[in-house]
Amino acid sequence: MKKIYLLLGAAGIISLNACTEKGPAIDFGTTPVAKDTTYMAKVELADKKVVLIEELTGASCVPCVPAREQLAAIAAQHPDQLAVMEMHIFSHNLSEPVHGYNKYDLRTEDATEIQKEYYADFIGIPTAGIDRVPVNNVNALTSPSWAGAIDKQLQKTPPVNVKIKSNFDESARNAVITVTVSYTQAVAKKQFLSVAILEKDIVDAQKTPTGTEKEYTFKHTFRDMVTGLKGDEFLKDQPTKDAGRVYERTIIYPVDANWKPEKCMVVAYVHDGDGADKEVLQAAETELNGQ
C-alpha cells in the first residue's frame, strides 16, 4: 500500500508524488511534494475555538471509562468544540487489550510516539493533553484538571480557522482530504499542520468499574497519523503569517482494509512549534466519508 500526496495549485493538479507506506512513523516534512496552495483573501471572522484532547487511555484501564464519560459530558456542554482522540499506547500495561476477550489491539506506534514526544511526564492513565498547553508545568493532566483546562482554552479566540473536506473513493479505497487554514490574525511563529484518522463505534472488551464489558463501544479511537508525528511545517518562507493568508493542502490517503470508512473521522489541527511552545491553535473534525 502507498500513501500518495496530491497537491493542488490555483490552476488545478500540479503533480502527483508517491512514497512507500510508513513503518512506525514517517516525517512527511522530508517527503518531496510538488506545491502547496497559498494565497491572500478577505480576512475571515474567527470561528469558535475547538479544543484538541489527546486522551491517553486503554482497554484494561478501569478508571478510563469514567474519564471518557467525563469528557463526553463536557463535550455535550460545548457541542462541536471538542476534538477527542482516544490514544491507546504501548508504553503502559493498562493500555493492553483485555486478554481472553479482546478482538482487536487498539494500540498504535503513532500514539505511543506522540505520548513520548509531548507527554513524557505522564504517570499513568487516564491522562490527557489539552491543546498541548501545560498546567502548572504539567503536560499530561489527570482527569480532575480536565474541565478547568478545557474551559480556559475555550475562552480563547483562535488566530486561524481550520476547515476539512474529505471524500472517499470506494473503488480505490482512497480518501481525498483537503485542509484549509485561514489566518484571522497575524501570527509570527513557526506553524505546523497535523492530520489524524480516528474510528468511532469500535465494539470490543473493556474493563470497567463493574467488571469486564465484552461489548463496549469505543467512540474516538485514534488509528493513524497522516502527517508527520510532529506535524508538517508550512509557510516556512513567511516568518509572519498575515491576517488573510490562506494555506491549503490536499492529500490522497489509502484507508486501511480493516477499518470501516463510514465510521472513520478526520481530525486536523494547527499548532505552534517555537521551542517549548507547542500549543494547538485550532482543530477541526469531519467524517472521512463526507463532503
KOLLUM-68193 format. One record per residue: x negated, y negated, z of N, C-alpha, C, CB in turn. Coordinates in steps of 0.001 Angstrom, whole numbers, padded with zeros to 6 digits, always signed. Glycine has a CB too. Layout:
KOLLUM-68193
XYZXYZXYZXYZ;...
end
This chain:
KOLLUM-68193
-000848+001177+000000+000000+000000+000000-000888-001233+000000+000962-000002+001219;-000424-002311-000643-001175-003545-000714-000324-004703-000228-001663-003798-002137;-001002-005695+000302-000350-006946+000627-000745-007936-000444-000735-007455+002054;+000224-008592-001036-000015-009475-002160+000429-010873-001786+000717-008982-003423;-000392-011862-002060-000108-013236-001708+000168-014022-002977-001272-013858-000913;+001354-014548-003097+001765-015255-004296+001907-016720-003937+003092-014678-004879;+001055-017568-004464+001048-018974-004135+001712-019757-005239-000369-019472-003898;+002691-020582-004892+003474-021303-005874+003053-022762-005904+004970-021178-005574;+002743-023277-007077+002450-024688-007248+003664-025397-007784+001257-024893-008174;+003522-026706-008017+004662-027500-008443+005191-027047-009788+004289-028958-008504;+004325-026480-010640+004756-026072-011969+005213-024632-012015+003648-026276-012953;+005152-023937-010875+005612-022551-010857+004528-021647-010347+006056-022105-012241;+004445-020429-010874+003486-019458-010379+002110-019805-010910+003886-018024-010783;+001151-019946-009998-000208-020286-010393-001015-019035-010662-000884-021128-009320;-001040-018108-009692-001773-016866-009903-001367-015860-008857-003290-017102-009864;-001850-014639-009031-001491-013538-008147-002765-012907-007636-000600-012489-008871;-002871-012732-006330-004044-012133-005723-003608-010965-004876-004828-013158-004886;-004437-009933-004824-004114-008776-004007-005313-008391-003176-003659-007600-004873;-005028-007828-001997-006103-007285-001186-005595-005981-000607-006555-008284-000060;-006496-005100-000252-006071-003817+000290-005450-004030+001655-007254-002832+000377;-004604-003107+002043-003898-003224+003314-004886-003255+004461-002907-002069+003496;-004520-004027+005498-005402-004187+006637-005434-002951+007522-004981-005380+007444;-006523-002867+008308-006571-001929+009404-005955-002645+010593-008038-001436+009699;-006632-002625+011754-006048-003288+012901-005821-004782+012692-006918-003080+014085;-006666-005437+011879-006497-006880+011695-007148-007312+010397-007094-007663+012883;-006519-008293+009742-007103-008931+008572-007132-010419+008848-006301-008603+007262;-008237-011063+008601-008316-012506+008700-008009-013070+007336-009706-012976+009210;-006766-013485+007120-006382-013973+005805-007094-015264+005449-004891-014177+005742;-007711-015917+006456-008431-017135+006151-009616-016885+005227-008901-017785+007422;-010101-015660+005149-011226-015342+004274-010774-014681+002984-012208-014442+004992;-009463-014478+002830-008948-013845+001631-008814-014879+000523-007596-013165+001908;-009367-014657-000680-009224-015635-001761-007753-015841-002113-010009-015181-003007;-007357-017081-002222-006000-017412-002628-006080-018449-003732-005153-017932-001425;-005017-018564-004503-005041-019477-005640-004873-020918-005182-003947-019113-006644;-003725-021205-004622-003441-022577-004237-002204-022620-003370-003264-023468-005470;-002256-023403-002301-001071-023673-001506-000425-024945-002024-001419-023795+000002;+000871-025029-001888+001586-026211-002341+001619-027257-001231+003013-025845-002784;+001250-028505-001548+001388-029587-000587+001728-030864-001337+000095-029762+000253;+002550-031703-000715+002965-032948-001352+003531-033864-000274+004016-032690-002486;+003741-035125-000646+004361-036094+000246+005844-036213-000095+003657-037474+000143;+006656-036392+000933+008097-036525+000759+008633-037502+001805+008806-035140+000873;+009914-037777+001733+010552-038630+002724+010432-037975+004100+012042-038888+002360;+010112-038775+005095+009935-038245+006444+011268-037716+006970+009368-039332+007392;+011268-036472+007413+012480-035848+007940+012672-036188+009409+012427-034330+007754;+013910-036140+009858+014186-036200+011282+013717-034889+011915+015706-036452+011554;+013211-034973+013118+012713-033772+013787+013859-032832+014137+011933-034147+015052;+013668-031552+013878+014631-030542+014285+014540-030312+015791+014396-029226+013519;+015533-029610+016333+015446-029209+017732+014240-028302+017939+016739-028499+018180;+013648-028403+019106+012493-027577+019426+012903-026111+019510+011849-028034+020745;+012107-025256+018876+012250-023800+019004+011001-023291+019705+012449-023097+017595;+011178-022635+020830+010072-022187+021676+009698-020752+021319+010446-022294+023176;+008404-020509+021150+007908-019160+020887+007619-018458+022201+006642-019197+020002;+008198-017257+022355+007966-016436+023547+007226-015178+023106+009320-016076+024279;+005983-015012+023543+005228-013784+023296+005304-012948+024574+003723-014090+022887;+006240-012011+024578+006554-011227+025771+005777-009915+025746+008076-010955+025867;+004891-009743+026713+004134-008502+026845+004986-007531+027644+002739-008739+027533;+005338-006415+027017+006364-005548+027588+006040-004091+027298+007753-005910+027036;+006906-003171+027720+006635-001764+027472+007802-000860+027802+005449-001337+028252;+007827+000292+027160+008923+001250+027340+008863+001956+028689+008899+002281+026228;+007672+002072+029274+007546+002749+030571+007523+001773+031737+006291+003593+030597;+007866+000527+031459+007823-000546+032462+009229-000808+032993+007217-001848+031859;+009501-000406+034230+010829-000574+034817+011223-002048+034940+010878+000087+036185;+010369-002931+035492+010788-004337+035632+010872-005096+034311+009836-005055+036543;+010432-004486+033212+010522-005173+031923+011968-005326+031464+009722-004418+030869;+012845-004435+031886+014247-004515+031470+014929-005738+032078+014999-003236+031872;+014851-005961+033399+015431-007197+033954+014777-008452+033364+015285-007208+035484;+013485-008365+033040+012817-009528+032445+013391-009847+031074+011308-009283+032335;+013661-008814+030272+014272-009045+028961+015673-009628+029117+014328-007736+028151;+016391-009158+030105+017738-009686+030362+017661-011149+030786+018456-008850+031450;+016626-011496+031535+016425-012893+031934+016205-013770+030703+015225-013018+032902;+015365-013333+029780+015129-014095+028560+016395-014200+027717+014012-013456+027745;+017160-013127+027670+018412-013151+026907+019379-014176+027495+019064-011750+026890;+019422-014288+028806+020304-015260+029451+019851-016683+029146+020342-015028+030970;+018543-016917+029159+018024-018249+028829+018328-018579+027371+016497-018327+029094;+018136-017594+026484+018407-017804+025061+019882-018133+024826+018007-016560+024250;+020774-017516+025595+022207-017776+025443+022556-019207+025822+023016-016801+026295;+021777-019787+026728+021990-021176+027127+021466-022163+026085+021321-021440+028464;+020555-021688+025226+019930-022554+024217+019959-021826+022872+018453-022932+024622;+021126-021726+022247+021244-020947+021010+020266-021407+019933+022661-021035+020476;+019604-020434+019323+018682-020664+018203+017469-021506+018581+019413-021332+017073;+017142-021562+019872+015978-022353+020287+014885-021517+020960+016421-023447+021229;+015055-020194+020982+014013-019304+021464+013705-018271+020395+014432-018620+022783;+012433-018124+020060+011985-017062+019163+011193-016082+020017+011118-017625+017959;+011833-014960+020364+011242-013996+021297+010604-012858+020517+012308-013449+022283;+009347-012563+020839+008644-011427+020243+008268-010464+021365+007369-011893+019443;+008885-009280+021378+008565-008255+022373+007341-007490+021886+009780-007286+022612;+006222-007648+022575+004941-007129+022114+004497-005961+022992+003873-008240+022115;+004492-004772+022407+004055-003554+023098+002566-003375+022812+004888-002284+022633;+001779-003264+023880+000321-003302+023749-000317-002000+024218-000250-004475+024542;-001505-001723+023694-002248-000531+024089-003038-000736+025381-003188-000122+022976;-003171-001979+025816-004061-002282+026935-003381-002239+028299-004665-003628+026735;-002208-001607+028382-001562-001432+029679-000785-000126+029665-000628-002631+030011;-000951+000670+030712-000343+002007+030702+001182+001974+030722-000838+002800+031886;+001783+000922+031281+003248+000854+031323+003852+000463+029975+003691-000138+032385;+002995+000155+029011+003492-000111+027667+003576+001165+026837+002600-001127+026970;+003168+002291+027427+003235+003565+026714+004684+003989+026485+002485+004652+027491;+004930+004802+025451+006275+005370+025272+006638+006243+026469+006356+006195+023960;+007923+006514+026609+008396+007394+027683+008180+008829+027215+009920+007125+028041;+007130+009454+027675+006746+010770+027182+007826+011819+027485+005411+011193+027801;+008103+012609+026469+009129+013625+026597+010492+013174+026107+009230+014052+028012;+010647+011858+025958+011924+011308+025499+011784+010424+024265+012568+010518+026609;+010578+009900+024034+010427+008877+023001+010479+009458+021594+009124+008137+023195;+011024+008672+020690+010989+008971+019251+009906+008151+018564+012361+008690+018600;+009559+007008+019128+008631+006086+018487+007565+005639+019472+009376+004873+017921;+006477+005143+018916+005471+004424+019696+005501+002993+019186+004019+005074+019562;+006004+002079+019983+006204+000698+019562+004968-000173+019753+007354+000104+020315;+003900+000399+020269+002670-000368+020453+001998-000629+019103+001703+000377+021400;+001337-001777+018987+000605-002109+017771-000767-002673+018122+001399-003114+016916;-001695-002470+017213-003024-003045+017388-002955-004570+017332-003991-002511+016313;-002097-005107+016459-001990-006561+016333-001535-007186+017643-001019-006934+015207;-000501-006614+018272-000029-007140+019549-001123-007072+020606+001205-006372+020021;-001879-005983+020604-002950-005802+021582-004051-006837+021391-003533-004394+021479;-004410-007110+020142-005459-008096+019876-004995-009506+020218-005892-008031+018411;-003718-009815+019994-003181-011122+020380-003209-011279+021899-001739-011299+019848;-002860-010196+022612-002942-010253+024075-004367-010536+024527-002444-008938+024695;-005334-009880+023933-006731-010086+024324-007207-011490+023993-007626-009066+023639;-006736-012029+022871-007180-013349+022420-006570-014475+023239-006835-013541+020960;-005270-014392+023519-004566-015512+024140-004166-015262+025594-003344-015832+023344;-004108-013998+026000-003601-013687+027336-004526-012731+028074-002201-013089+027246;-005807-013039+028018-006798-012201+028697-006625-012259+030211-008216-012638+028316;-005899-013259+030711-005711-013406+032151-004497-012642+032674-005574-014863+032498;-003849-011855+031818-002643-011171+032297-003015-010095+033312-001862-010547+031116;-002154-009939+034309-002440-008992+035388-001482-007817+035357-002364-009687+036743;-000589-007784+034397+000365-006695+034290+001540-007119+033449+000833-006241+035665;+002471-006209+033282+003679-006528+032538+004893-006309+033439+003781-005666+031248;+005963-007088+033224+006176-008049+032147+005517-009407+032422+007660-008241+031923;+004834-009920+031415+004362-011294+031427+004643-011869+030045+002831-011385+031797;+004533-013179+029925+004832-013804+028638+004069-015100+028482+006330-014059+028494;+003787-015431+027240+003260-016747+026900+004403-017598+026388+002119-016652+025846;+004453-018847+026834+005489-019784+026416+004826-020858+025556+006228-020417+027654;+004953-020730+024246+004323-021674+023306+002813-021753+023491+004926-023061+023472;+002227-020736+024137+000785-020695+024396+000297-021904+025202+000027-020622+023080;+001187-022414+026038+000852-023532+026914+000653-022986+028326+001969-024637+026885;-000520-023179+028924-000738-022655+030277+000045-023441+031324-002226-022684+030619;+000375-022762+032404+000990-023390+033569+000047-023169+034738+002428-022806+033864;-000442-024261+035326-001441-024172+036406-002630-023327+035962-000810-023571+037689;-003069-023555+034718-004231-022881+034116-004015-021386+033888-005443-023077+034995;-002784-020942+033908-002464-019541+033646-001711-019464+032327-001625-018918+034812;-002167-018584+031428-001533-018413+030120-000455-017334+030153-002582-018065+029069;-000759-016199+030776+000186-015084+030852+001053-015270+032083-000553-013709+030895;+002271-015740+031893+003137-016128+033005+004019-014968+033438+004003-017328+032618;+004194-014830+034741+005130-013845+035255+006555-014404+035167+004775-013457+036718;+007539-013533+035224+008918-013917+034920+009482-015039+035795+009790-012726+035049;+009087-015195+037069+009637-016327+037825+009283-017696+037228+009143-016266+039249;+008218-017744+036419+007786-019021+035837+008425-019315+034490+006292-019030+035685;+009111-018339+033909+009555-018480+032519+010562-019599+032333+010154-017186+032036;+011589-019642+033138+012664-020616+032927+012136-022041+032962+013755-020442+033980;+011306-022351+033948+010763-023701+034064+009850-024056+032895+010004-023844+035368;+009008-023101+032482+008092-023353+031373+008856-023540+030064+007087-022202+031238;+009893-022731+029865+010705-022856+028650+011430-024193+028634+011720-021698+028549;+012006-024575+029760+012734-025839+029833+011815-027016+029518+013363-026015+031221;+010594-026975+030004+009630-028056+029740+009341-028156+028256+008319-027827+030517;+009173-027020+027587+008885-027038+026152+010088-027499+025343+008449-025658+025684;+011283-027132+025788+012497-027522+025069+012715-029030+025073+013703-026834+025675;+012127-029732+026030+012287-031177+026103+011428-031918+025077+011946-031655+027491;+010514-031218+024439+009577-031864+023513+010220-032069+022144+008293-031027+023373;+009789-033137+021470+010188-033376+020088+009074-032864+019191+010480-034896+019824;+009313-031839+018396+008236-031261+017586+007785-032221+016486+008693-029935+016965;+006476-032324+016233+005978-033183+015166+006059-032540+013791+004562-033569+015449;+006513-031291+013748+006680-030593+012467+008015-029869+012458+005517-029593+012217;+008603-029796+011268+009746-028912+011048+009252-027686+010306+010887-029631+010254;+009752-026519+010678+009361-025261+010041+010613-024588+009498+008610-024321+011043;+010598-024279+008219+011710-023595+007578+011196-022307+006928+012397-024515+006526;+012009-021252+006952+011645-019984+006322+012761-019545+005393+011360-018894+007384;+012361-019042+004230+013274-018328+003350+012665-016956+003086+013528-019117+002009;+013494-015931+003054+012993-014579+002810+014008-013811+001982+012701-013840+004143;+013531-013164+000944+014368-012311+000098+013703-010948-000030+014594-012954-001310;+014502-009893+000053+013975-008539+000000+014319-007891-001333+014522-007700+001160;+013294-007388-002014+013457-006655-003268+013472-005165-002932+012309-007001-004297;+014647-004573-002942+014778-003178-002507+014025-002217-003414+016240-002784-002455;+014019-002478-004721+013363-001561-005652+011855-001523-005437+013671-001962-007090;+011260-002669-005184+009814-002732-004942+009477-002621-003461+009244-004028-005499;+010488-002738-002620+010361-002774-001155+009401-003880-000714+009873-001408-000624;+009535-005022-001365+008753-006202-001025+009670-007320-000544+007924-006669-002232;+009190-008070+000426+009875-009297+000842+009088-010485+000314+010024-009372+002402;+009785-011460-000240+009157-012714-000665+009494-013750+000401+009654-013171-002107;+008473-014160+001141+008644-015049+002297+008052-016412+001959+007969-014452+003579;+008845-017455+002094+008358-018816+001866+008515-019622+003142+009116-019495+000693;+007417-020197+003611+007423-021034+004810+007115-022471+004394+006386-020519+005871;+007955-023397+004822+007761-024814+004527+007543-025569+005830+008975-025396+003749;+006439-026292+005899+006080-027080+007075+006162-028556+006685+004640-026703+007608;+006978-029331+007393+007161-030749+007090+006816-031571+008329+008620-031039+006621;+005871-032488+008188+005432-033293+009328+006386-034459+009548+003995-033811+009111;+006910-034551+010766+007792-035651+011140+007022-036745+011878+008943-035137+012009;+005811-036416+012305+004897-037361+012937+003495-037068+012424+004961-037266+014503;+002605-038042+012523+001208-037804+012160+000555-036915+013217+000434-039148+012016;-000240-035949+012773-000949-035033+013663-002412-035008+013248-000326-033596+013621;-003301-035312+014177-004731-035371+013884-005458-034229+014584-005322-036730+014315;-005017-033012+014298-005625-031814+014877-005685-030729+013819-004832-031326+016121;-006521-029722+014047-006515-028549+013186-005169-027843+013341-007699-027589+013530;-004619-027407+012217-003303-026787+012227-003367-025388+011624-002296-027652+011462;-002613-024468+012253-002603-023074+011822-001154-022613+011659-003363-022167+012838;-000962-021761+010648+000344-021149+010417+000247-019662+010689+000841-021411+008973;+001156-019155+011513+001248-017721+011774+002621-017221+011348+000990-017410+013274;+002642-016021+010772+003886-015388+010347+003879-013950+010858+004052-015438+008783;+004963-013548+011505+005071-012202+012076+006376-011548+011647+004981-012253+013615;+006382-010208+011700+007579-009422+011400+008057-008743+012678+007296-008366+010283;+009352-008871+012952+009987-008185+014067+011028-007223+013521+010629-009194+015057;+011399-006248+014356+012536-005392+014020+013463-005323+015226+012066-003961+013595;+014750-005527+014986+015722-005507+016076+016509-004198+016080+016682-006702+015961;+017138-003959+017209+018057-002818+017374+017373-001468+017153+019225-002952+016410;+016137-001336+017615+015476-000031+017629+015966+000717+018872+013898-000177+017627;+016459+001919+018691+017002+002702+019800+016003+003783+020184+018374+003330+019424;+015565+003747+021430+014598+004732+021918+014654+004734+023446+013140+004413+021402;+013841+005588+024056+013851+005731+025513+013163+004545+026191+013164+007041+025924;+013710+004156+027347+013164+003068+028152+013399+003382+029624+013806+001701+027765;+012372+003213+030440+012545+003345+031880+013209+002078+032413+011180+003602+032589;+014226+002253+033254+014990+001137+033794+015073+001273+035317+016411+001081+033163;+015577+000255+036016+015713+000370+037477+016614+001510+037921+016243-000912+038035;+017452+002022+037030+018358+003120+037409+017948+004462+036803+019777+002790+036981;+016769+004505+036190+016306+005747+035588+015980+005567+034114+017351+006834+035759;+015639+006667+033452+015295+006607+032037+016552+006559+031189+014430+007806+031640;+016644+005516+030369+017754+005387+029428+017266+005897+028075+018267+003896+029332;+017838+007003+027611+017358+007651+026391+017750+006889+025132+017889+009061+026314;+018816+006102+025194+019317+005387+024021+019317+003881+024285+020741+005871+023652;+018185+003365+024704+018041+001935+024982+017810+001185+023670+016870+001675+025979;+018357-000040+023575+018197-000837+022356+017163-001932+022564+019539-001452+021929;+016063-001839+021823+015031-002879+021817+015425-003918+020767+013599-002275+021518;+015452-005185+021151+016089-006199+020299+015132-007107+019531+016966-007044+021132;+013875-007211+019947+012965-008162+019288+011568-007548+019144+012889-009493+020091;+011475-006342+018652+010205-005620+018659+009229-006168+017619+010446-004140+018409;+008064-006592+018081+007003-007057+017190+006472-005873+016391+005855-007743+017991;+006410-006046+015065+005951-004980+014177+004585-005257+013551+006961-004764+013089;+004376-006489+013059+003155-006741+012298+002907-008238+012211+003246-006121+010884;+001628-008587+012110+001240-009966+011838+000938-010063+010353+000004-010409+012706;+001632-010930+009654+001435-011087+008220+000192-011912+007940+002659-011737+007575;+000018-012971+008686-001172-013817+008557-002287-013250+009431-000857-015293+008953;-003400-013959+009507-004456-013570+010433-003953-013636+011864-005686-014466+010260;-004569-012895+012745-004104-012841+014126-004141-014207+014796-004940-011860+014917;-005096-015048+014385-005181-016406+014925-004454-017404+014042-006636-016822+015085;-003736-016908+013044-003078-017784+012103-004014-018189+010983-002549-019006+012808;-003474-018837+009962-004256-019340+008834-004320-020855+008927-003644-018892+007472;-005529-021395+008974-005659-022847+008991-005235-023409+007637-007114-023270+009331;-004529-024522+007653-004084-025135+006405-004350-026637+006433-002586-024858+006166;-004341-027235+005243-004647-028661+005077-005973-029013+005739-003521-029526+005665;-006971-028169+005507-008283-028378+006124-008926-029686+005696-009204-027230+005783;-008623-030133+004467-009262-031337+003933-008585-032617+004422-009249-031300+002415;-007603-032502+005301-006890-033666+005799-006943-033674+007322-005426-033675+005297;-007925-034375+007894-008036-034422+009360-006767-034923+010031-009194-035306+009763;-006068-035864+009359-004777-036327+009852-003695-035919+008866-004777-037862+010065;-002709-035194+009359-001557-034814+008545-000496-035891+008767-001014-033364+008921;-000297-036753+007778+000607-037888+007932+002060-037445+007961+000395-038887+006809;+002897-038252+008597+004334-038015+008552+004787-038044+007099+005108-039070+009399;+005571-037054+006713+005999-036918+005329+005197-035893+004548+005912-038236+004645;+004094-035433+005102+003298-034394+004440+004047-033066+004522+001878-034271+005088;+004137-032375+003392+004803-031075+003329+003792-030037+002848+006055-031122+002386;+003782-028911+003512+002916-027785+003139+003798-026562+002960+001798-027526+004220;+003533-025784+001916+004346-024606+001646+003473-023418+001281+005343-024889+000528;+003823-022277+001803+003155-021025+001440+004201-019965+001138+002205-020549+002573;+003955-019209+000054+004823-018092-000305+004008-016804-000310+005491-018326-001689;+004557-015778+000310+003859-014506+000480+004752-013370-000003+003450-014291+001963;+004181-012450-000775+004872-011195-001075+004378-010154-000071+004616-010727-002569;+005314-009623+000719+004942-008736+001821+005580-007364+001635+005362-009343+003175;+004774-006288+001548+005321-004932+001428+005850-004440+002778+004246-003961+000890;+007099-004064+002813+007743-003669+004060+007502-002190+004323+009252-003970+004016;+007049-001884+005510+006729-000514+005899+007928+000404+005650+006306-000457+007382;+007659+001584+005130+008726+002533+004793+009486+003025+006018+008147+003718+004053;+008880+002905+007205+009528+003374+008424+010441+002327+009062+008484+003799+009417;+010446+001119+008528+011264+000055+009096+012558-000092+008315+010495-001271+009109;+013576-000626+008970+014848-000912+008317+014866-002388+007927+016058-000559+009248;+014748-002700+006641+014677-004115+006228+015854-004949+006707+014597-004204+004730;+017035-004335+006751+018211-005082+007177+018177-005430+008660+019457-004294+006871;+017245-004822+009398+017089-005102+010814+015841-005943+011117+017030-003804+011582;+015076-006258+010090+013821-006979+010307+014019-008487+010278+012798-006576+009261;+013185-009174+011037+013202-010629+011122+011807-011171+010808+013673-011096+012530;+011771-012401+010327+010505-013101+010097+010429-014260+011078+010381-013606+008611;+009318-014361+011786+009061-015493+012677+007832-016230+012147+008847-015021+014170;+007961-017542+011989+006836-018370+011564+006640-019478+012593+007073-018965+010135;+005391-019817+012854+005137-020888+013813+003842-021605+013478+005084-020336+015242;+003846-022918+013748+002685-023782+013531+002086-024089+014886+003071-025100+012769;+000766-023959+014975+000110-024168+016260-001200-024921+016100-000136-022837+016948;-001603-025581+017189-002865-026309+017225-004029-025332+017299-002900-027282+018418;-005210-025846+016984-006396-024997+017053-007657-025773+017344-006563-024245+015774;-007566-026768+018221-008731-027550+018621-009177-027110+020010-008415-029072+018599;-010310-026411+020085-010824-025979+021374-009842-025120+022124-011192-027161+022205;-009556-025509+023369-008653-024717+024202-007187-024977+023884-008913-025006+025661;-006914-025983+023053-005533-026332+022724-005007-025393+021644-005434-027806+022258;-004117-024479+022029-003518-023513+021099-001993-023660+021042-003890-022078+021511;-001487-024807+021470-000041-024971+021624+000725-024733+020325+000263-026356+022141;+001827-024022+020456+002746-023824+019345+003657-025044+019266+003575-022504+019515;+003596-025755+018147+004352-026996+017995+005803-026749+017620+003703-027870+016953;+006034-025732+016778+007392-025417+016350+007416-024005+015781+007904-026446+015302;+008541-023343+015971+008732-021985+015464+010054-021923+014707+008707-020940+016624;+010199-020879+013899+011450-020643+013173+011597-019153+012961+011479-021407+011809;+012829-018707+012802+013109-017285+012635+014230-017109+011621+013486-016629+013989;+014131-016076+010784+015190-015771+009834+015190-014281+009546+015018-016581+008532;+016238-013811+008894+016303-012400+008515+015357-012131+007359+017743-011997+008137;+014700-010975+007392+013818-010590+006301+014626-010409+005015+013055-009295+006652;+015801-009874+005154+016665-009610+004010+017689-010728+003863+017371-008247+004162;+017212-011974+004006+018109-013120+003971+017885-013973+002743+017937-013957+005209;+018177-015265+002879+018032-016209+001778+017101-017345+002195+019411-016764+001343;
end
